[in-house]
C-alpha cells in the first residue's frame, strides 16, 4: 500500500497539535494501516499515513468531518498538499554504487 504525505500551514502549531490529537473518530474513516507520523516546523506540518485504500482515503479527506476538523484546528486549507508515494528506490547496500 502506498504511503501518503500531507503538508500544510497552520495558524498556531500548538493549537493545531492539541486539536489534531482529538480527531481519532475522523482518522478511523481514513482506512489507515498504522499510526500517523507527523512533524511540526514553525507553522508548517507534515504527516505520513498509510491507508489501505487511497480512494477511500481521498473521499475521507474531502468529507465534511475532515473539513470541519481542519477548520477547528486552524489549518490553512489552501496550503494543503497531498503526495501519494507510488514509486520506490531499493538500494543494494552490498554494491559499491549503492543502487
VENQUI-V977120 format. One record per residue. N is the residue number from 1. RES is the residue in three letters. PHI is phi in degrees with one decimal (none if undefined). Layout:
{{N/RES/PHI} {N/RES/PHI}}
This chain:
{{1/UNK/none} {2/UNK/-72.8} {3/UNK/-93.2} {4/UNK/-123.2} {5/UNK/-108.3} {6/UNK/-121.7} {7/UNK/-122.5} {8/UNK/-165.1} {9/UNK/-100.3} {10/UNK/-125.8} {11/UNK/-69.7} {12/UNK/-142.3} {13/UNK/-62.9} {14/UNK/-68.4} {15/UNK/-63.6} {16/UNK/-58.2} {17/UNK/-63.9} {18/UNK/-61.6} {19/UNK/-69.5} {20/UNK/-53.6} {21/UNK/-70.2} {22/UNK/-98.0} {23/UNK/-99.6} {24/UNK/-55.0} {25/UNK/-63.2} {26/UNK/-68.1} {27/UNK/-64.7} {28/UNK/-64.1} {29/UNK/-79.2} {30/UNK/-86.0} {31/UNK/55.9} {32/UNK/-78.0} {33/UNK/-95.3} {34/UNK/-165.7} {35/UNK/-68.6} {36/UNK/-91.1} {37/UNK/-101.8} {38/UNK/-152.6} {39/UNK/-143.5} {40/UNK/-128.6} {41/UNK/-131.4} {42/UNK/62.0} {43/UNK/-103.4} {44/UNK/-111.0} {45/UNK/-123.4} {46/UNK/-136.6} {47/UNK/-125.7} {48/UNK/-122.6} {49/UNK/-132.4} {50/UNK/-125.6} {51/UNK/-81.9} {52/UNK/-70.5} {53/UNK/-131.3} {54/UNK/-58.3} {55/UNK/-67.4} {56/UNK/-63.4} {57/UNK/-60.9} {58/UNK/-60.8} {59/UNK/-62.0} {60/UNK/-64.8} {61/UNK/-63.9} {62/UNK/-92.3} {63/UNK/-70.4} {64/UNK/-62.0} {65/UNK/-61.3} {66/UNK/-68.3} {67/UNK/-57.8} {68/UNK/-67.1} {69/UNK/-63.1} {70/UNK/-63.5} {71/UNK/-63.5} {72/UNK/-60.7} {73/UNK/-80.5} {74/UNK/84.5} {75/UNK/-75.3} {76/UNK/-81.0} {77/UNK/-53.3} {78/UNK/-68.7} {79/UNK/-98.9} {80/UNK/-67.8} {81/UNK/-126.5} {82/UNK/-121.0} {83/UNK/-124.0} {84/UNK/-92.6} {85/UNK/-81.5} {86/UNK/-116.0} {87/UNK/-130.3} {88/UNK/-145.7} {89/UNK/-117.3} {90/UNK/-100.6} {91/UNK/-91.0} {92/UNK/-100.5} {93/UNK/-75.3} {94/UNK/-95.7} {95/UNK/-93.5} {96/UNK/-65.3} {97/UNK/-72.8} {98/UNK/83.7} {99/UNK/-125.5}}
